[in-house]
Amino acid sequence: MSERAAPFHCPYCGDEDLRPSEEGWGSPRASEAERGGGAWECAACNRAFRLKFLGLLARGLDRSDTGGDPE
């Protein structure tokens, strides 16, 4: 996920009316990217939230494609 990726739905109400937040959060010493990056506002539920990609898991995805109960 790049910094330009946008959420499609609000994580709280599921609505699609999202806008980038104009108001940054965090310490005044933080960079502009740290203060305002990834902040979104939902017009439907009037909530603001921030998204941040943390990284990939070292173990990867552990899937079982057997289709049945484990034996």
N, CA, C, O and CB atoms as a CASP TS submission, in Angstrom:
PFRMAT TS
TARGET T0000
AUTHOR 0000-0000-0000
METHOD Language model
MODEL 1
PARENT N/A
ATOM      1  N   MET     1       0.849  -1.167   0.000  1.00  0.00           N
ATOM      2  CA  MET     1       0.000   0.000   0.000  1.00  0.00           C
ATOM      3  C   MET     1       0.894   1.229   0.000  1.00  0.00           C
ATOM      4  O   MET     1       1.761   1.372   0.862  1.00  0.00           O
ATOM      5  CB  MET     1      -0.966  -0.001   1.216  1.00  0.00           C
ATOM      6  N   SER     2       0.686   2.108  -0.958  1.00  0.00           N
ATOM      7  CA  SER     2       1.463   3.334  -1.002  1.00  0.00           C
ATOM      8  C   SER     2       0.784   4.411  -0.165  1.00  0.00           C
ATOM      9  O   SER     2      -0.324   4.214   0.332  1.00  0.00           O
ATOM     10  CB  SER     2       1.645   3.810  -2.451  1.00  0.00           C
ATOM     11  N   GLU     3       1.455   5.550  -0.012  1.00  0.00           N
ATOM     12  CA  GLU     3       0.863   6.644   0.744  1.00  0.00           C
ATOM     13  C   GLU     3      -0.359   7.207   0.046  1.00  0.00           C
ATOM     14  O   GLU     3      -1.171   7.877   0.684  1.00  0.00           O
ATOM     15  CB  GLU     3       1.882   7.739   0.966  1.00  0.00           C
ATOM     16  N   ARG     4      -0.515   6.955  -1.254  1.00  0.00           N
ATOM     17  CA  ARG     4      -1.634   7.497  -2.005  1.00  0.00           C
ATOM     18  C   ARG     4      -2.844   6.589  -2.001  1.00  0.00           C
ATOM     19  O   ARG     4      -3.901   6.973  -2.502  1.00  0.00           O
ATOM     20  CB  ARG     4      -1.218   7.764  -3.409  1.00  0.00           C
ATOM     21  N   ALA     5      -2.719   5.418  -1.460  1.00  0.00           N
ATOM     22  CA  ALA     5      -3.863   4.505  -1.425  1.00  0.00           C
ATOM     23  C   ALA     5      -4.945   5.072  -0.511  1.00  0.00           C
ATOM     24  O   ALA     5      -4.647   5.650   0.534  1.00  0.00           O
ATOM     25  CB  ALA     5      -3.430   3.093  -0.946  1.00  0.00           C
ATOM     26  N   ALA     6      -6.182   4.906  -0.907  1.00  0.00           N
ATOM     27  CA  ALA     6      -7.294   5.474  -0.155  1.00  0.00           C
ATOM     28  C   ALA     6      -8.228   4.362   0.310  1.00  0.00           C
ATOM     29  O   ALA     6      -8.408   3.367  -0.391  1.00  0.00           O
ATOM     30  CB  ALA     6      -8.062   6.506  -1.009  1.00  0.00           C
ATOM     31  N   PRO     7      -8.818   4.527   1.481  1.00  0.00           N
ATOM     32  CA  PRO     7      -9.810   3.539   1.934  1.00  0.00           C
ATOM     33  C   PRO     7     -11.087   3.672   1.116  1.00  0.00           C
ATOM     34  O   PRO     7     -11.414   4.759   0.640  1.00  0.00           O
ATOM     35  CB  PRO     7     -10.119   3.716   3.446  1.00  0.00           C
ATOM     36  N   PHE     8     -11.802   2.573   0.952  1.00  0.00           N
ATOM     37  CA  PHE     8     -13.057   2.588   0.209  1.00  0.00           C
ATOM     38  C   PHE     8     -14.265   2.727   1.123  1.00  0.00           C
ATOM     39  O   PHE     8     -15.304   3.233   0.700  1.00  0.00           O
ATOM     40  CB  PHE     8     -13.186   1.331  -0.616  1.00  0.00           C
ATOM     41  N   HIS     9     -14.140   2.281   2.376  1.00  0.00           N
ATOM     42  CA  HIS     9     -15.258   2.313   3.322  1.00  0.00           C
ATOM     43  C   HIS     9     -14.771   2.797   4.681  1.00  0.00           C
ATOM     44  O   HIS     9     -13.613   2.591   5.046  1.00  0.00           O
ATOM     45  CB  HIS     9     -15.916   0.916   3.449  1.00  0.00           C
ATOM     46  N   CYS    10     -15.660   3.439   5.423  1.00  0.00           N
ATOM     47  CA  CYS    10     -15.364   3.842   6.793  1.00  0.00           C
ATOM     48  C   CYS    10     -15.263   2.586   7.658  1.00  0.00           C
ATOM     49  O   CYS    10     -16.137   1.723   7.575  1.00  0.00           O
ATOM     50  CB  CYS    10     -16.457   4.818   7.344  1.00  0.00           C
ATOM     51  N   PRO    11     -14.222   2.458   8.487  1.00  0.00           N
ATOM     52  CA  PRO    11     -14.100   1.267   9.330  1.00  0.00           C
ATOM     53  C   PRO    11     -15.133   1.225  10.456  1.00  0.00           C
ATOM     54  O   PRO    11     -15.288   0.187  11.098  1.00  0.00           O
ATOM     55  CB  PRO    11     -12.713   1.200   9.921  1.00  0.00           C
ATOM     56  N   TYR    12     -15.836   2.315  10.709  1.00  0.00           N
ATOM     57  CA  TYR    12     -16.820   2.365  11.789  1.00  0.00           C
ATOM     58  C   TYR    12     -18.240   2.112  11.300  1.00  0.00           C
ATOM     59  O   TYR    12     -18.971   1.320  11.896  1.00  0.00           O
ATOM     60  CB  TYR    12     -16.756   3.705  12.480  1.00  0.00           C
ATOM     61  N   CYS    13     -18.639   2.783  10.210  1.00  0.00           N
ATOM     62  CA  CYS    13     -20.032   2.651   9.763  1.00  0.00           C
ATOM     63  C   CYS    13     -20.174   1.996   8.393  1.00  0.00           C
ATOM     64  O   CYS    13     -21.277   1.599   8.015  1.00  0.00           O
ATOM     65  CB  CYS    13     -20.681   4.007   9.729  1.00  0.00           C
ATOM     66  N   GLY    14     -19.086   1.876   7.646  1.00  0.00           N
ATOM     67  CA  GLY    14     -19.126   1.228   6.346  1.00  0.00           C
ATOM     68  C   GLY    14     -19.519   2.139   5.197  1.00  0.00           C
ATOM     69  O   GLY    14     -19.582   1.682   4.055  1.00  0.00           O
ATOM     70  N   ASP    15     -19.785   3.403   5.457  1.00  0.00           N
ATOM     71  CA  ASP    15     -20.193   4.319   4.403  1.00  0.00           C
ATOM     72  C   ASP    15     -19.012   4.652   3.492  1.00  0.00           C
ATOM     73  O   ASP    15     -17.857   4.493   3.884  1.00  0.00           O
ATOM     74  CB  ASP    15     -20.781   5.601   5.007  1.00  0.00           C
ATOM     75  N   GLU    16     -19.302   5.112   2.283  1.00  0.00           N
ATOM     76  CA  GLU    16     -18.263   5.406   1.302  1.00  0.00           C
ATOM     77  C   GLU    16     -17.963   6.895   1.166  1.00  0.00           C
ATOM     78  O   GLU    16     -17.118   7.265   0.350  1.00  0.00           O
ATOM     79  CB  GLU    16     -18.664   4.858  -0.031  1.00  0.00           C
ATOM     80  N   ASP    17     -18.618   7.757   1.929  1.00  0.00           N
ATOM     81  CA  ASP    17     -18.424   9.203   1.816  1.00  0.00           C
ATOM     82  C   ASP    17     -17.222   9.638   2.663  1.00  0.00           C
ATOM     83  O   ASP    17     -17.386  10.213   3.738  1.00  0.00           O
ATOM     84  CB  ASP    17     -19.704   9.964   2.257  1.00  0.00           C
ATOM     85  N   LEU    18     -16.023   9.356   2.166  1.00  0.00           N
ATOM     86  CA  LEU    18     -14.780   9.660   2.878  1.00  0.00           C
ATOM     87  C   LEU    18     -14.037  10.789   2.181  1.00  0.00           C
ATOM     88  O   LEU    18     -14.056  10.909   0.956  1.00  0.00           O
ATOM     89  CB  LEU    18     -13.883   8.409   2.973  1.00  0.00           C
ATOM     90  N   ARG    19     -13.383  11.612   2.989  1.00  0.00           N
ATOM     91  CA  ARG    19     -12.580  12.719   2.474  1.00  0.00           C
ATOM     92  C   ARG    19     -11.275  12.786   3.247  1.00  0.00           C
ATOM     93  O   ARG    19     -11.248  12.486   4.441  1.00  0.00           O
ATOM     94  CB  ARG    19     -13.347  14.065   2.572  1.00  0.00           C
ATOM     95  N   PRO    20     -10.179  13.179   2.575  1.00  0.00           N
ATOM     96  CA  PRO    20      -8.927  13.358   3.307  1.00  0.00           C
ATOM     97  C   PRO    20      -9.103  14.416   4.391  1.00  0.00           C
ATOM     98  O   PRO    20      -9.748  15.439   4.164  1.00  0.00           O
ATOM     99  CB  PRO    20      -7.782  13.754   2.347  1.00  0.00           C
ATOM    100  N   SER    21      -8.540  14.177   5.548  1.00  0.00           N
ATOM    101  CA  SER    21      -8.653  15.117   6.658  1.00  0.00           C
ATOM    102  C   SER    21      -7.727  16.295   6.427  1.00  0.00           C
ATOM    103  O   SER    21      -6.562  16.113   6.073  1.00  0.00           O
ATOM    104  CB  SER    21      -8.330  14.431   7.998  1.00  0.00           C
ATOM    105  N   GLU    22      -8.232  17.491   6.624  1.00  0.00           N
ATOM    106  CA  GLU    22      -7.413  18.695   6.473  1.00  0.00           C
ATOM    107  C   GLU    22      -6.598  18.975   7.723  1.00  0.00           C
ATOM    108  O   GLU    22      -5.594  19.685   7.664  1.00  0.00           O
ATOM    109  CB  GLU    22      -8.291  19.896   6.148  1.00  0.00           C
ATOM    110  N   GLU    23      -7.017  18.429   8.845  1.00  0.00           N
ATOM    111  CA  GLU    23      -6.357  18.698  10.112  1.00  0.00           C
ATOM    112  C   GLU    23      -5.431  17.548  10.470  1.00  0.00           C
ATOM    113  O   GLU    23      -5.873  16.406  10.599  1.00  0.00           O
ATOM    114  CB  GLU    23      -7.387  18.927  11.226  1.00  0.00           C
ATOM    115  N   GLY    24      -4.139  17.849  10.631  1.00  0.00           N
ATOM    116  CA  GLY    24      -3.187  16.817  11.020  1.00  0.00           C
ATOM    117  C   GLY    24      -3.213  16.583  12.515  1.00  0.00           C
ATOM    118  O   GLY    24      -3.604  17.467  13.276  1.00  0.00           O
ATOM    119  N   TRP    25      -2.803  15.402  12.943  1.00  0.00           N
ATOM    120  CA  TRP    25      -2.761  15.049  14.356  1.00  0.00           C
ATOM    121  C   TRP    25      -1.324  14.828  14.765  1.00  0.00           C
ATOM    122  O   TRP    25      -0.452  14.647  13.915  1.00  0.00           O
ATOM    123  CB  TRP    25      -3.611  13.796  14.648  1.00  0.00           C
ATOM    124  N   GLY    26      -1.074  14.843  16.043  1.00  0.00           N
ATOM    125  CA  GLY    26       0.235  14.469  16.549  1.00  0.00           C
ATOM    126  C   GLY    26       1.006  15.633  17.113  1.00  0.00           C
ATOM    127  O   GLY    26       0.477  16.733  17.279  1.00  0.00           O
ATOM    128  N   SER    27       2.249  15.378  17.402  1.00  0.00           N
ATOM    129  CA  SER    27       3.146  16.345  18.027  1.00  0.00           C
ATOM    130  C   SER    27       3.491  17.474  17.058  1.00  0.00           C
ATOM    131  O   SER    27       3.602  17.239  15.855  1.00  0.00           O
ATOM    132  CB  SER    27       4.426  15.652  18.508  1.00  0.00           C
ATOM    133  N   PRO    28       3.661  18.693  17.566  1.00  0.00           N
ATOM    134  CA  PRO    28       4.097  19.793  16.694  1.00  0.00           C
ATOM    135  C   PRO    28       5.484  19.559  16.116  1.00  0.00           C
ATOM    136  O   PRO    28       5.847  20.166  15.108  1.00  0.00           O
ATOM    137  CB  PRO    28       4.082  21.103  17.459  1.00  0.00           C
ATOM    138  N   ARG    29       6.269  18.678  16.752  1.00  0.00           N
ATOM    139  CA  ARG    29       7.616  18.372  16.255  1.00  0.00           C
ATOM    140  C   ARG    29       7.600  17.341  15.126  1.00  0.00           C
ATOM    141  O   ARG    29       8.611  17.145  14.451  1.00  0.00           O
ATOM    142  CB  ARG    29       8.486  17.864  17.396  1.00  0.00           C
ATOM    143  N   ALA    30       6.469  16.689  14.920  1.00  0.00           N
ATOM    144  CA  ALA    30       6.372  15.659  13.885  1.00  0.00           C
ATOM    145  C   ALA    30       6.407  16.306  12.506  1.00  0.00           C
ATOM    146  O   ALA    30       6.029  17.466  12.341  1.00  0.00           O
ATOM    147  CB  ALA    30       5.080  14.823  14.059  1.00  0.00           C
ATOM    148  N   SER    31       6.862  15.545  11.523  1.00  0.00           N
ATOM    149  CA  SER    31       6.897  16.058  10.152  1.00  0.00           C
ATOM    150  C   SER    31       5.475  16.186   9.620  1.00  0.00           C
ATOM    151  O   SER    31       4.530  15.662  10.209  1.00  0.00           O
ATOM    152  CB  SER    31       7.743  15.134   9.233  1.00  0.00           C
ATOM    153  N   GLU    32       5.338  16.883   8.511  1.00  0.00           N
ATOM    154  CA  GLU    32       4.015  17.071   7.906  1.00  0.00           C
ATOM    155  C   GLU    32       3.392  15.726   7.539  1.00  0.00           C
ATOM    156  O   GLU    32       2.189  15.532   7.714  1.00  0.00           O
ATOM    157  CB  GLU    32       4.116  17.968   6.657  1.00  0.00           C
ATOM    158  N   ALA    33       4.198  14.803   7.032  1.00  0.00           N
ATOM    159  CA  ALA    33       3.681  13.481   6.673  1.00  0.00           C
ATOM    160  C   ALA    33       3.193  12.720   7.898  1.00  0.00           C
ATOM    161  O   ALA    33       2.180  12.024   7.832  1.00  0.00           O
ATOM    162  CB  ALA    33       4.755  12.672   5.953  1.00  0.00           C
ATOM    163  N   GLU    34       3.910  12.848   9.023  1.00  0.00           N
ATOM    164  CA  GLU    34       3.501  12.156  10.246  1.00  0.00           C
ATOM    165  C   GLU    34       2.238  12.767  10.848  1.00  0.00           C
ATOM    166  O   GLU    34       1.421  12.051  11.427  1.00  0.00           O
ATOM    167  CB  GLU    34       4.630  12.188  11.271  1.00  0.00           C
ATOM    168  N   ARG    35       2.070  14.086  10.717  1.00  0.00           N
ATOM    169  CA  ARG    35       0.908  14.744  11.309  1.00  0.00           C
ATOM    170  C   ARG    35      -0.367  14.488  10.521  1.00  0.00           C
ATOM    171  O   ARG    35      -1.402  14.188  11.116  1.00  0.00           O
ATOM    172  CB  ARG    35       1.152  16.231  11.409  1.00  0.00           C
ATOM    173  N   GLY    36      -0.320  14.600   9.200  1.00  0.00           N
ATOM    174  CA  GLY    36      -1.551  14.541   8.429  1.00  0.00           C
ATOM    175  C   GLY    36      -1.675  13.341   7.513  1.00  0.00           C
ATOM    176  O   GLY    36      -2.731  13.134   6.917  1.00  0.00           O
ATOM    177  N   GLY    37      -0.640  12.557   7.387  1.00  0.00           N
ATOM    178  CA  GLY    37      -0.662  11.444   6.456  1.00  0.00           C
ATOM    179  C   GLY    37      -1.632  10.354   6.854  1.00  0.00           C
ATOM    180  O   GLY    37      -1.614   9.884   7.992  1.00  0.00           O
ATOM    181  N   GLY    38      -2.471   9.954   5.930  1.00  0.00           N
ATOM    182  CA  GLY    38      -3.377   8.840   6.170  1.00  0.00           C
ATOM    183  C   GLY    38      -4.599   9.166   6.994  1.00  0.00           C
ATOM    184  O   GLY    38      -5.318   8.254   7.402  1.00  0.00           O
ATOM    185  N   ALA    39      -4.863  10.446   7.255  1.00  0.00           N
ATOM    186  CA  ALA    39      -6.032  10.829   8.053  1.00  0.00           C
ATOM    187  C   ALA    39      -7.225  11.047   7.127  1.00  0.00           C
ATOM    188  O   ALA    39      -7.113  11.702   6.091  1.00  0.00           O
ATOM    189  CB  ALA    39      -5.744  12.114   8.887  1.00  0.00           C
ATOM    190  N   TRP    40      -8.373  10.484   7.520  1.00  0.00           N
ATOM    191  CA  TRP    40      -9.600  10.562   6.721  1.00  0.00           C
ATOM    192  C   TRP    40     -10.773  10.952   7.598  1.00  0.00           C
ATOM    193  O   TRP    40     -10.772  10.697   8.802  1.00  0.00           O
ATOM    194  CB  TRP    40      -9.884   9.223   6.019  1.00  0.00           C
ATOM    195  N   GLU    41     -11.776  11.574   6.990  1.00  0.00           N
ATOM    196  CA  GLU    41     -13.010  11.949   7.680  1.00  0.00           C
ATOM    197  C   GLU    41     -14.188  11.281   6.993  1.00  0.00           C
ATOM    198  O   GLU    41     -14.260  11.247   5.764  1.00  0.00           O
ATOM    199  CB  GLU    41     -13.192  13.491   7.704  1.00  0.00           C
ATOM    200  N   CYS    42     -15.105  10.752   7.778  1.00  0.00           N
ATOM    201  CA  CYS    42     -16.325  10.145   7.256  1.00  0.00           C
ATOM    202  C   CYS    42     -17.472  11.138   7.462  1.00  0.00           C
ATOM    203  O   CYS    42     -17.772  11.523   8.592  1.00  0.00           O
ATOM    204  CB  CYS    42     -16.627   8.767   7.959  1.00  0.00           C
ATOM    205  N   ALA    43     -18.107  11.546   6.365  1.00  0.00           N
ATOM    206  CA  ALA    43     -19.208  12.507   6.452  1.00  0.00           C
ATOM    207  C   ALA    43     -20.469  11.860   7.013  1.00  0.00           C
ATOM    208  O   ALA    43     -21.323  12.558   7.560  1.00  0.00           O
ATOM    209  CB  ALA    43     -19.499  13.107   5.076  1.00  0.00           C
ATOM    210  N   ALA    44     -20.605  10.546   6.892  1.00  0.00           N
ATOM    211  CA  ALA    44     -21.820   9.868   7.351  1.00  0.00           C
ATOM    212  C   ALA    44     -21.875   9.766   8.877  1.00  0.00           C
ATOM    213  O   ALA    44     -22.911  10.061   9.473  1.00  0.00           O
ATOM    214  CB  ALA    44     -21.906   8.472   6.736  1.00  0.00           C
ATOM    215  N   CYS    45     -20.787   9.356   9.514  1.00  0.00           N
ATOM    216  CA  CYS    45     -20.812   9.168  10.969  1.00  0.00           C
ATOM    217  C   CYS    45     -20.010  10.236  11.715  1.00  0.00           C
ATOM    218  O   CYS    45     -19.915  10.207  12.942  1.00  0.00           O
ATOM    219  CB  CYS    45     -20.272   7.793  11.319  1.00  0.00           C
ATOM    220  N   ASN    46     -19.427  11.190  10.954  1.00  0.00           N
ATOM    221  CA  ASN    46     -18.698  12.317  11.536  1.00  0.00           C
ATOM    222  C   ASN    46     -17.504  11.870  12.387  1.00  0.00           C
ATOM    223  O   ASN    46     -17.216  12.464  13.426  1.00  0.00           O
ATOM    224  CB  ASN    46     -19.640  13.154  12.381  1.00  0.00           C
ATOM    225  N   ARG    47     -16.812  10.815  11.933  1.00  0.00           N
ATOM    226  CA  ARG    47     -15.621  10.330  12.633  1.00  0.00           C
ATOM    227  C   ARG    47     -14.392  10.592  11.774  1.00  0.00           C
ATOM    228  O   ARG    47     -14.467  10.642  10.546  1.00  0.00           O
ATOM    229  CB  ARG    47     -15.744   8.817  12.966  1.00  0.00           C
ATOM    230  N   ALA    48     -13.273  10.755  12.441  1.00  0.00           N
ATOM    231  CA  ALA    48     -11.988  10.886  11.757  1.00  0.00           C
ATOM    232  C   ALA    48     -11.126   9.693  12.167  1.00  0.00           C
ATOM    233  O   ALA    48     -11.168   9.249  13.314  1.00  0.00           O
ATOM    234  CB  ALA    48     -11.280  12.256  12.106  1.00  0.00           C
ATOM    235  N   PHE    49     -10.360   9.194  11.236  1.00  0.00           N
ATOM    236  CA  PHE    49      -9.502   8.042  11.525  1.00  0.00           C
ATOM    237  C   PHE    49      -8.251   8.137  10.678  1.00  0.00           C
ATOM    238  O   PHE    49      -8.193   8.894   9.710  1.00  0.00           O
ATOM    239  CB  PHE    49     -10.242   6.702  11.260  1.00  0.00           C
ATOM    240  N   ARG    50      -7.245   7.354  11.059  1.00  0.00           N
ATOM    241  CA  ARG    50      -5.981   7.322  10.348  1.00  0.00           C
ATOM    242  C   ARG    50      -5.641   5.883   9.990  1.00  0.00           C
ATOM    243  O   ARG    50      -5.852   4.965  10.783  1.00  0.00           O
ATOM    244  CB  ARG    50      -4.858   7.960  11.191  1.00  0.00           C
ATOM    245  N   LEU    51      -5.116   5.702   8.798  1.00  0.00           N
ATOM    246  CA  LEU    51      -4.672   4.391   8.351  1.00  0.00           C
ATOM    247  C   LEU    51      -3.158   4.393   8.241  1.00  0.00           C
ATOM    248  O   LEU    51      -2.553   5.381   7.825  1.00  0.00           O
ATOM    249  CB  LEU    51      -5.322   4.011   7.000  1.00  0.00           C
ATOM    250  N   LYS    52      -2.555   3.277   8.618  1.00  0.00           N
ATOM    251  CA  LYS    52      -1.107   3.161   8.521  1.00  0.00           C
ATOM    252  C   LYS    52      -0.745   1.721   8.195  1.00  0.00           C
ATOM    253  O   LYS    52      -1.172   0.797   8.887  1.00  0.00           O
ATOM    254  CB  LYS    52      -0.422   3.617   9.833  1.00  0.00           C
ATOM    255  N   PHE    53       0.028   1.532   7.160  1.00  0.00           N
ATOM    256  CA  PHE    53       0.515   0.211   6.794  1.00  0.00           C
ATOM    257  C   PHE    53       1.701  -0.107   7.682  1.00  0.00           C
ATOM    258  O   PHE    53       2.675   0.646   7.703  1.00  0.00           O
ATOM    259  CB  PHE    53       0.902   0.138   5.283  1.00  0.00           C
ATOM    260  N   LEU    54       1.637  -1.201   8.413  1.00  0.00           N
ATOM    261  CA  LEU    54       2.687  -1.554   9.359  1.00  0.00           C
ATOM    262  C   LEU    54       3.795  -2.392   8.740  1.00  0.00           C
ATOM    263  O   LEU    54       4.940  -2.322   9.187  1.00  0.00           O
ATOM    264  CB  LEU    54       2.096  -2.290  10.517  1.00  0.00           C
ATOM    265  N   GLY    55       3.481  -3.177   7.729  1.00  0.00           N
ATOM    266  CA  GLY    55       4.489  -4.006   7.079  1.00  0.00           C
ATOM    267  C   GLY    55       3.969  -5.402   6.832  1.00  0.00           C
ATOM    268  O   GLY    55       2.827  -5.724   7.160  1.00  0.00           O
ATOM    269  N   LEU    56       4.808  -6.215   6.258  1.00  0.00           N
ATOM    270  CA  LEU    56       4.446  -7.600   5.971  1.00  0.00           C
ATOM    271  C   LEU    56       4.855  -8.502   7.127  1.00  0.00           C
ATOM    272  O   LEU    56       5.863  -8.256   7.791  1.00  0.00           O
ATOM    273  CB  LEU    56       5.103  -8.074   4.663  1.00  0.00           C
ATOM    274  N   LEU    57       4.081  -9.529   7.360  1.00  0.00           N
ATOM    275  CA  LEU    57       4.413 -10.497   8.395  1.00  0.00           C
ATOM    276  C   LEU    57       5.519 -11.422   7.896  1.00  0.00           C
ATOM    277  O   LEU    57       5.505 -11.841   6.739  1.00  0.00           O
ATOM    278  CB  LEU    57       3.166 -11.309   8.807  1.00  0.00           C
ATOM    279  N   ALA    58       6.453 -11.735   8.744  1.00  0.00           N
ATOM    280  CA  ALA    58       7.574 -12.591   8.354  1.00  0.00           C
ATOM    281  C   ALA    58       7.113 -13.999   8.018  1.00  0.00           C
ATOM    282  O   ALA    58       7.684 -14.647   7.141  1.00  0.00           O
ATOM    283  CB  ALA    58       8.613 -12.639   9.463  1.00  0.00           C
ATOM    284  N   ARG    59       6.087 -14.477   8.708  1.00  0.00           N
ATOM    285  CA  ARG    59       5.644 -15.849   8.487  1.00  0.00           C
ATOM    286  C   ARG    59       4.776 -16.002   7.247  1.00  0.00           C
ATOM    287  O   ARG    59       4.555 -17.124   6.792  1.00  0.00           O
ATOM    288  CB  ARG    59       4.890 -16.338   9.686  1.00  0.00           C
ATOM    289  N   GLY    60       4.277 -14.898   6.688  1.00  0.00           N
ATOM    290  CA  GLY    60       3.420 -14.968   5.521  1.00  0.00           C
ATOM    291  C   GLY    60       2.021 -15.418   5.900  1.00  0.00           C
ATOM    292  O   GLY    60       1.635 -15.381   7.068  1.00  0.00           O
ATOM    293  N   LEU    61       1.278 -15.838   4.909  1.00  0.00           N
ATOM    294  CA  LEU    61      -0.096 -16.260   5.116  1.00  0.00           C
ATOM    295  C   LEU    61      -0.140 -17.775   5.221  1.00  0.00           C
ATOM    296  O   LEU    61       0.298 -18.473   4.306  1.00  0.00           O
ATOM    297  CB  LEU    61      -1.009 -15.759   3.975  1.00  0.00           C
ATOM    298  N   ASP    62      -0.659 -18.284   6.315  1.00  0.00           N
ATOM    299  CA  ASP    62      -0.752 -19.724   6.529  1.00  0.00           C
ATOM    300  C   ASP    62      -2.155 -20.167   6.156  1.00  0.00           C
ATOM    301  O   ASP    62      -3.096 -19.979   6.927  1.00  0.00           O
ATOM    302  CB  ASP    62      -0.414 -20.107   8.007  1.00  0.00           C
ATOM    303  N   ARG    63      -2.300 -20.757   4.972  1.00  0.00           N
ATOM    304  CA  ARG    63      -3.615 -21.165   4.495  1.00  0.00           C
ATOM    305  C   ARG    63      -3.702 -22.678   4.420  1.00  0.00           C
ATOM    306  O   ARG    63      -2.727 -23.374   4.132  1.00  0.00           O
ATOM    307  CB  ARG    63      -3.912 -20.545   3.124  1.00  0.00           C
ATOM    308  N   SER    64      -4.871 -23.146   4.682  1.00  0.00           N
ATOM    309  CA  SER    64      -5.142 -24.567   4.529  1.00  0.00           C
ATOM    310  C   SER    64      -6.218 -24.714   3.467  1.00  0.00           C
ATOM    311  O   SER    64      -7.377 -24.363   3.690  1.00  0.00           O
ATOM    312  CB  SER    64      -5.581 -25.223   5.885  1.00  0.00           C
ATOM    313  N   ASP    65      -5.830 -25.231   2.318  1.00  0.00           N
ATOM    314  CA  ASP    65      -6.769 -25.375   1.212  1.00  0.00           C
ATOM    315  C   ASP    65      -7.333 -26.778   1.105  1.00  0.00           C
ATOM    316  O   ASP    65      -7.737 -27.207   0.024  1.00  0.00           O
ATOM    317  CB  ASP    65      -6.103 -25.002  -0.078  1.00  0.00           C
ATOM    318  N   THR    66      -7.365 -27.502   2.226  1.00  0.00           N
ATOM    319  CA  THR    66      -7.875 -28.868   2.180  1.00  0.00           C
ATOM    320  C   THR    66      -9.382 -28.899   2.054  1.00  0.00           C
ATOM    321  O   THR    66      -9.938 -29.881   1.562  1.00  0.00           O
ATOM    322  CB  THR    66      -7.451 -29.630   3.412  1.00  0.00           C
ATOM    323  N   GLY    67     -10.065 -27.830   2.494  1.00  0.00           N
ATOM    324  CA  GLY    67     -11.509 -27.775   2.370  1.00  0.00           C
ATOM    325  C   GLY    67     -12.262 -28.511   3.426  1.00  0.00           C
ATOM    326  O   GLY    67     -13.492 -28.455   3.429  1.00  0.00           O
ATOM    327  N   GLY    68     -11.613 -29.192   4.318  1.00  0.00           N
ATOM    328  CA  GLY    68     -12.287 -29.949   5.361  1.00  0.00           C
ATOM    329  C   GLY    68     -11.685 -29.684   6.725  1.00  0.00           C
ATOM    330  O   GLY    68     -10.837 -28.807   6.890  1.00  0.00           O
ATOM    331  N   ASP    69     -12.135 -30.448   7.688  1.00  0.00           N
ATOM    332  CA  ASP    69     -11.597 -30.299   9.030  1.00  0.00           C
ATOM    333  C   ASP    69     -10.193 -30.864   9.096  1.00  0.00           C
ATOM    334  O   ASP    69      -9.897 -31.868   8.448  1.00  0.00           O
ATOM    335  CB  ASP    69     -12.498 -30.987  10.055  1.00  0.00           C
ATOM    336  N   PRO    70      -9.316 -30.229   9.878  1.00  0.00           N
ATOM    337  CA  PRO    70      -7.961 -30.760  10.017  1.00  0.00           C
ATOM    338  C   PRO    70      -7.968 -32.107  10.716  1.00  0.00           C
ATOM    339  O   PRO    70      -8.739 -32.337  11.648  1.00  0.00           O
ATOM    340  CB  PRO    70      -7.081 -29.781  10.785  1.00  0.00           C
ATOM    341  N   GLU    71      -7.110 -32.982  10.257  1.00  0.00           N
ATOM    342  CA  GLU    71      -7.048 -34.328  10.846  1.00  0.00           C
ATOM    343  C   GLU    71      -5.852 -34.478  11.732  1.00  0.00           C
ATOM    344  O   GLU    71      -5.641 -35.544  12.310  1.00  0.00           O
ATOM    345  CB  GLU    71      -7.017 -35.390   9.768  1.00  0.00           C
TER
END
